[in-house]
Amino acid sequence: MTIALLCAIGPFGIDTYLPTFPDLARDLSTSAARVQLTLTTFMLGMAVGQLVLGPLSDRLGRRRLLLAGTAVTFLAGVVCALSPSIGVLVAARLVQGLAGAAGMVIGRAVIADLATGRTAARAFSTLGVIGGVAPVLAPVLGGLIAGHGGWRGIFGVTALLAAAMLVAAWFVLPETLPRERRHAGGLREVASTARAVLSRRRYVGYVGCLVLVFATVFAYVSASPFVLQNVVGLSPRTYSVVFATNALGIVAAGAVSNRLLRRRTPAQVLTAGVALQVVCAAGLFTTVVALDAWAPAVLVLLWFTMFSIGLVFGNATALAADEVRFASGTGSALQGALQFTVGALVSSLVGLAGEHSAVPMVAVMLGCSGAAALVLVLVARPRRTHP
């Protein structure tokens, strides 16, 4: 549970305050573009922070960096809540992203230190539920918090979440990387370790598959407010219910994945999840293009698309981690940085045709899921049995 909380800071930091963008711009007397910059800098910080802190944890150990990063995340959250200008907020968000990356990248590395195979897959499946549900529910929770405390209240709650993580990590999480397993050396050693990680074909395949599948979540979260309300015709209240219901699909898939792992290998469950997402994405594209976005079909297919995420995330992460156990922090860092980089690109692509077309969203979802299937089959080439 503690690691799940640590991994939640990224998704909550990205999506929770989206409903308050207009109020934020008005309160700080700034433009929409500068408000958007607060999101961009946070995502940039998360990507860079994971690239730095992951390999650094392979050298210095997990616990100290995790505690320091979480403490800085709390302080940055307080500065965000009290920001007197957009410039201060942008800078605080960058620091919040850089420091908040510690929870995500080191949390995954801790699991990789302690578990392998099916055990690791079950643990990562739990994280997958958090990672999948958080970006879906975050805007809804943000709207509820904003109704009482505005955008400053949302950043205040984020700071309190970081404080709770710090307390939990201090009392619960031990050091999981003993000194004899740490990497010595400076930047040259870090670069050498990164090259060694990226030379593992199966690692690259599993991470590539995971990133492409997770990109469909970013596409859905970014475009669904417009697609489901302006194109499909849902009311704001109905849209909120659908949003929450789809989040439950990810939770259900996490439970199903853990049950399947009793008799199936992580590779088999991963393959099933990717196949399901390809089928759903193809169905969505056909429904939007040929059936004029027929609401019942769109809603059912979106639910099963989100369900497939729960089958993919934990198993792909566990399989990738097993391939680079000699450098779990570096492997986790590269995975996280790619997720946020691709997520930022996808979030911009789905809005190219404006707010009255569903074609960009379903086209990106179909393209990403199809590419994920190809990467899984051609690059990862999962073993029939788990070693």
C-alpha positions as CSV (number, residue, x, y, z in Angstrom):
1,M,0.0,0.0,0.0
2,T,2.9,2.4,0.8
3,I,4.5,1.8,-2.6
4,A,1.1,2.3,-4.3
5,L,0.7,5.7,-2.6
6,L,4.2,6.6,-3.7
7,C,3.4,5.8,-7.3
8,A,0.1,7.8,-7.2
9,I,1.7,11.2,-6.9
10,G,2.5,11.4,-10.7
11,P,-1.1,10.7,-12.0
12,F,-2.7,12.9,-9.3
13,G,-0.3,15.7,-10.0
14,I,-1.1,15.7,-13.7
15,D,-4.9,15.4,-13.8
16,T,-6.3,16.5,-10.5
17,Y,-6.2,20.3,-11.2
18,L,-7.4,20.1,-14.9
19,P,-10.9,21.3,-14.0
20,T,-9.5,24.5,-12.4
21,F,-7.5,25.8,-15.4
22,P,-9.9,28.7,-16.2
23,D,-10.0,29.7,-12.5
24,L,-6.3,29.5,-12.2
25,A,-5.7,31.7,-15.2
26,R,-8.1,34.3,-13.9
27,D,-6.8,34.3,-10.3
28,L,-3.1,34.7,-11.4
29,S,-4.0,37.1,-14.3
30,T,-2.3,34.9,-16.9
31,S,-3.0,33.2,-20.2
32,A,-4.2,29.7,-20.9
33,A,-0.9,28.9,-22.5
34,R,1.0,29.7,-19.3
35,V,-1.4,27.7,-17.3
36,Q,-0.8,24.7,-19.6
37,L,2.9,25.3,-19.0
38,T,2.4,24.2,-15.4
39,L,1.4,20.8,-16.6
40,T,4.1,20.5,-19.2
41,T,6.9,21.4,-16.8
42,F,5.5,18.9,-14.2
43,M,5.6,16.1,-16.8
44,L,9.0,17.1,-18.0
45,G,10.2,17.0,-14.3
46,M,8.7,13.5,-13.9
47,A,10.5,12.2,-17.0
48,V,13.9,13.8,-16.1
49,G,13.6,13.0,-12.4
50,Q,13.1,9.3,-13.1
51,L,16.0,9.2,-15.5
52,V,18.2,10.8,-12.8
53,L,16.9,9.2,-9.6
54,G,16.5,5.6,-10.9
55,P,20.2,5.1,-11.8
56,L,21.2,7.1,-8.7
57,S,19.3,4.7,-6.5
58,D,21.3,1.8,-8.0
59,R,24.4,3.6,-6.7
60,L,23.3,5.1,-3.4
61,G,20.5,2.8,-2.3
62,R,16.7,3.3,-2.3
63,R,15.6,4.5,1.1
64,R,17.5,7.8,1.5
65,L,16.6,9.0,-2.0
66,L,13.0,8.1,-1.5
67,L,12.7,10.0,1.7
68,A,14.5,13.0,0.4
69,G,12.4,13.1,-2.8
70,T,9.1,12.8,-1.0
71,A,10.1,15.5,1.5
72,V,10.9,17.9,-1.4
73,T,7.6,16.9,-3.1
74,F,5.7,18.0,0.0
75,L,7.5,21.4,0.2
76,A,7.0,22.0,-3.5
77,G,3.3,21.2,-3.1
78,V,3.1,23.9,-0.3
79,V,4.7,26.4,-2.6
80,C,2.3,25.6,-5.4
81,A,-0.7,26.1,-3.1
82,L,0.7,29.5,-2.0
83,S,2.0,30.7,-5.3
84,P,1.6,34.5,-5.8
85,S,2.3,34.4,-9.6
86,I,2.3,32.0,-12.6
87,G,6.1,32.1,-12.7
88,V,6.4,30.8,-9.1
89,L,3.8,28.1,-9.9
90,V,5.6,26.9,-13.0
91,A,9.0,26.7,-11.1
92,A,7.3,24.9,-8.2
93,R,5.7,22.4,-10.5
94,L,9.0,21.6,-12.2
95,V,10.5,20.9,-8.8
96,Q,7.5,18.9,-7.7
97,G,7.8,16.7,-10.8
98,L,11.5,16.2,-10.4
99,A,11.2,15.2,-6.7
100,G,7.9,13.3,-7.1
101,A,9.6,11.0,-9.6
102,A,11.3,9.4,-6.7
103,G,8.2,7.7,-5.5
104,M,7.4,6.2,-8.8
105,V,10.8,5.1,-10.0
106,I,12.1,3.9,-6.7
107,G,8.8,2.3,-5.7
108,R,9.0,0.1,-8.8
109,A,12.7,-0.7,-8.1
110,V,11.9,-1.7,-4.5
111,I,9.4,-4.3,-5.8
112,A,12.0,-5.5,-8.3
113,D,14.5,-5.9,-5.5
114,L,12.2,-8.0,-3.4
115,A,10.2,-10.2,-5.9
116,T,10.4,-12.0,-9.2
117,G,8.1,-13.9,-11.5
118,R,4.4,-14.3,-10.5
119,T,5.0,-12.6,-7.2
120,A,6.4,-9.5,-8.8
121,A,3.6,-9.6,-11.4
122,R,0.9,-9.6,-8.7
123,A,2.6,-6.6,-7.0
124,F,3.0,-4.7,-10.2
125,S,-0.6,-5.5,-11.1
126,T,-1.7,-3.7,-7.9
127,L,0.5,-0.7,-8.9
128,G,-1.1,-0.9,-12.4
129,V,-4.5,-0.5,-10.8
130,I,-3.3,2.7,-9.1
131,G,-1.6,3.9,-12.2
132,G,-4.6,3.3,-14.4
133,V,-7.3,4.5,-12.0
134,A,-5.5,7.6,-10.8
135,P,-5.5,9.5,-14.2
136,V,-9.2,8.5,-14.7
137,L,-10.5,9.5,-11.3
138,A,-8.2,12.5,-10.7
139,P,-10.2,15.1,-12.6
140,V,-13.4,14.0,-10.8
141,L,-11.7,14.2,-7.4
142,G,-10.2,17.5,-8.4
143,G,-13.6,18.9,-9.3
144,L,-14.9,17.9,-5.9
145,I,-11.9,19.5,-4.0
146,A,-12.1,22.6,-6.2
147,G,-15.7,23.2,-5.2
148,H,-14.5,23.9,-1.6
149,G,-10.9,25.1,-1.9
150,G,-10.3,26.0,-5.6
151,W,-7.0,25.2,-7.3
152,R,-5.0,26.2,-4.2
153,G,-7.0,23.6,-2.3
154,I,-6.1,20.9,-4.8
155,F,-2.4,21.6,-4.4
156,G,-2.8,21.7,-0.7
157,V,-4.3,18.2,-0.8
158,T,-1.5,17.0,-3.0
159,A,1.0,18.3,-0.4
160,L,-0.8,16.5,2.3
161,L,-0.7,13.3,0.2
162,A,3.1,13.7,-0.1
163,A,3.3,14.2,3.7
164,A,1.4,11.0,4.3
165,M,3.7,9.2,1.9
166,L,6.8,10.5,3.8
167,V,5.5,9.3,7.1
168,A,4.5,5.8,5.7
169,A,7.9,5.4,3.9
170,W,9.8,6.4,7.1
171,F,8.1,3.8,9.3
172,V,7.4,1.0,6.8
173,L,10.0,0.8,4.0
174,P,13.4,-0.6,4.8
175,E,16.5,-0.3,2.5
176,T,16.1,-3.1,-0.1
177,L,19.4,-2.7,-2.0
178,P,22.3,-3.9,0.1
179,R,25.7,-2.3,-0.4
180,E,27.2,-5.3,-2.1
181,R,24.6,-5.0,-4.9
182,R,25.1,-1.2,-5.6
183,H,26.9,0.2,-8.6
184,A,30.0,2.3,-8.0
185,G,31.2,5.1,-10.3
186,G,30.0,8.4,-11.8
187,L,28.2,9.4,-14.9
188,R,30.3,7.1,-17.1
189,E,29.1,4.1,-15.0
190,V,25.5,5.3,-15.2
191,A,25.7,5.6,-19.0
192,S,27.3,2.1,-19.2
193,T,24.5,0.7,-17.0
194,A,21.8,2.3,-19.2
195,R,23.4,0.9,-22.3
196,A,23.5,-2.6,-20.7
197,V,19.8,-2.3,-19.8
198,L,18.8,-1.1,-23.3
199,S,20.8,-4.0,-24.9
200,R,18.4,-6.5,-23.4
201,R,16.0,-7.1,-26.3
202,R,13.2,-8.5,-24.1
203,Y,13.4,-5.6,-21.7
204,V,13.0,-3.1,-24.6
205,G,10.1,-5.1,-26.0
206,Y,8.2,-5.4,-22.8
207,V,8.7,-1.7,-21.9
208,G,7.8,-0.6,-25.5
209,C,4.6,-2.7,-25.3
210,L,3.7,-1.2,-21.9
211,V,4.3,2.4,-22.9
212,L,2.2,2.0,-26.1
213,V,-0.6,0.4,-24.3
214,F,-0.6,3.0,-21.5
215,A,-0.6,5.7,-24.2
216,T,-4.2,4.7,-24.9
217,V,-5.1,5.8,-21.3
218,F,-3.6,9.3,-21.9
219,A,-5.5,9.5,-25.2
220,Y,-8.7,8.6,-23.4
221,V,-8.2,10.9,-20.5
222,S,-7.3,13.9,-22.7
223,A,-10.0,13.5,-25.3
224,S,-13.0,11.8,-23.5
225,P,-14.5,15.0,-21.9
226,F,-15.0,16.4,-25.5
227,V,-15.7,13.1,-27.2
228,L,-18.3,11.7,-24.7
229,Q,-20.1,14.9,-24.2
230,N,-19.8,16.8,-27.6
231,V,-19.8,13.8,-29.9
232,V,-21.6,10.9,-28.1
233,G,-24.0,13.3,-26.3
234,L,-23.6,12.5,-22.6
235,S,-24.5,15.1,-20.0
236,P,-21.8,16.2,-17.6
237,R,-23.3,14.1,-14.8
238,T,-23.6,11.0,-17.0
239,Y,-20.0,11.6,-18.2
240,S,-18.8,11.6,-14.6
241,V,-20.6,8.3,-13.9
242,V,-19.0,6.7,-17.1
243,F,-15.6,8.0,-16.1
244,A,-15.9,6.3,-12.7
245,T,-17.3,3.1,-14.2
246,N,-14.3,2.8,-16.5
247,A,-12.0,3.2,-13.6
248,L,-13.7,0.3,-11.9
249,G,-12.9,-1.7,-15.1
250,I,-9.2,-1.3,-14.4
251,V,-9.7,-2.3,-10.8
252,A,-11.6,-5.4,-11.9
253,A,-8.8,-6.3,-14.3
254,G,-6.2,-6.1,-11.6
255,A,-8.1,-8.7,-9.6
256,V,-8.6,-10.9,-12.6
257,S,-4.9,-10.7,-13.5
258,N,-3.9,-11.8,-10.0
259,R,-6.3,-14.8,-10.2
260,L,-5.1,-15.8,-13.7
261,L,-1.5,-15.7,-12.5
262,R,-2.2,-18.7,-10.3
263,R,-2.3,-20.9,-13.4
264,R,-0.9,-18.8,-16.2
265,T,2.4,-17.1,-16.7
266,P,2.7,-13.3,-16.8
267,A,3.6,-13.5,-20.5
268,Q,0.3,-15.3,-21.2
269,V,-1.8,-12.8,-19.3
270,L,0.1,-9.9,-20.9
271,T,-0.6,-11.3,-24.4
272,A,-4.3,-11.7,-23.6
273,G,-4.5,-8.1,-22.4
274,V,-2.8,-6.7,-25.5
275,A,-5.0,-8.8,-27.8
276,L,-8.1,-7.5,-26.0
277,Q,-7.0,-3.9,-26.4
278,V,-6.4,-4.3,-30.1
279,V,-9.8,-5.8,-30.6
280,C,-11.5,-3.0,-28.6
281,A,-9.5,-0.2,-30.3
282,A,-10.5,-1.6,-33.7
283,G,-14.1,-1.8,-32.7
284,L,-14.0,1.8,-31.4
285,F,-12.5,3.0,-34.7
286,T,-15.1,1.2,-36.7
287,T,-18.0,2.4,-34.5
288,V,-16.9,6.1,-34.8
289,V,-16.2,6.0,-38.5
290,A,-18.9,3.7,-39.8
291,L,-21.6,4.0,-37.1
292,D,-21.4,7.7,-36.3
293,A,-20.2,7.0,-32.7
294,W,-23.2,4.9,-31.7
295,A,-23.2,5.5,-27.9
296,P,-23.9,2.0,-26.5
297,A,-21.1,0.5,-28.6
298,V,-18.6,3.3,-27.7
299,L,-19.3,3.0,-24.0
300,V,-19.0,-0.8,-23.9
301,L,-15.8,-0.8,-25.9
302,L,-14.2,1.9,-23.8
303,W,-14.9,-0.1,-20.7
304,F,-13.2,-3.2,-22.1
305,T,-10.3,-1.0,-23.3
306,M,-9.7,0.2,-19.8
307,F,-10.1,-3.3,-18.5
308,S,-7.3,-4.5,-20.8
309,I,-4.9,-2.0,-19.1
310,G,-5.2,-3.9,-15.9
311,L,-4.1,-7.1,-17.6
312,V,-1.1,-5.4,-19.2
313,F,0.6,-3.0,-16.8
314,G,1.6,-5.3,-13.9
315,N,2.7,-8.2,-16.1
316,A,4.7,-6.1,-18.6
317,T,6.4,-4.3,-15.7
318,A,7.3,-7.5,-13.9
319,L,8.6,-9.2,-17.1
320,A,10.7,-6.1,-17.9
321,A,12.1,-5.9,-14.4
322,D,13.1,-9.6,-14.5
323,E,15.2,-8.9,-17.6
324,V,17.3,-6.2,-15.8
325,R,17.5,-7.3,-12.2
326,F,21.2,-6.2,-12.2
327,A,20.0,-2.5,-12.5
328,S,16.4,-2.3,-11.3
329,G,16.6,1.4,-10.7
330,T,17.9,2.2,-14.2
331,G,15.3,-0.1,-15.8
332,S,12.5,1.5,-13.8
333,A,13.7,5.0,-14.7
334,L,13.8,4.4,-18.4
335,Q,10.3,2.9,-18.3
336,G,8.9,5.8,-16.4
337,A,10.5,8.5,-18.5
338,L,9.2,6.9,-21.7
339,Q,5.7,6.7,-20.3
340,F,5.5,10.4,-19.5
341,T,7.2,11.4,-22.7
342,V,4.8,9.4,-24.9
343,G,1.9,10.5,-22.7
344,A,2.7,14.2,-23.4
345,L,2.9,13.6,-27.1
346,V,-0.3,11.6,-27.2
347,S,-2.2,14.2,-25.2
348,S,-1.4,16.8,-27.8
349,L,-2.2,14.5,-30.8
350,V,-5.8,13.7,-29.8
351,G,-6.8,17.4,-29.9
352,L,-5.7,18.0,-33.5
353,A,-9.2,17.9,-35.0
354,G,-10.9,20.0,-32.4
355,E,-13.4,19.2,-29.7
356,H,-16.2,17.9,-32.0
357,S,-14.5,14.9,-33.5
358,A,-13.7,11.5,-32.0
359,V,-11.5,10.3,-34.9
360,P,-8.2,11.5,-33.5
361,M,-8.8,9.7,-30.2
362,V,-9.8,6.4,-31.6
363,A,-7.1,6.6,-34.3
364,V,-4.4,7.1,-31.8
365,M,-5.8,4.4,-29.6
366,L,-5.8,1.9,-32.5
367,G,-2.4,2.9,-33.7
368,C,-0.8,2.6,-30.2
369,S,-2.5,-0.8,-29.4
370,G,-1.5,-2.2,-32.8
371,A,2.1,-1.0,-32.4
372,A,2.1,-2.6,-28.9
373,A,1.1,-5.9,-30.3
374,L,3.8,-5.8,-33.0
375,V,6.5,-4.9,-30.4
376,L,5.3,-7.7,-28.1
377,V,5.4,-10.3,-30.9
378,L,8.5,-9.1,-32.8
379,V,10.7,-7.6,-30.1
380,A,9.8,-9.1,-26.7
381,R,8.9,-12.5,-28.1
382,P,7.7,-13.8,-24.7
383,R,9.0,-17.2,-23.5
384,R,6.3,-19.9,-23.3
385,T,7.3,-20.6,-19.7
386,H,8.5,-18.2,-17.0
387,P,12.1,-18.9,-15.8
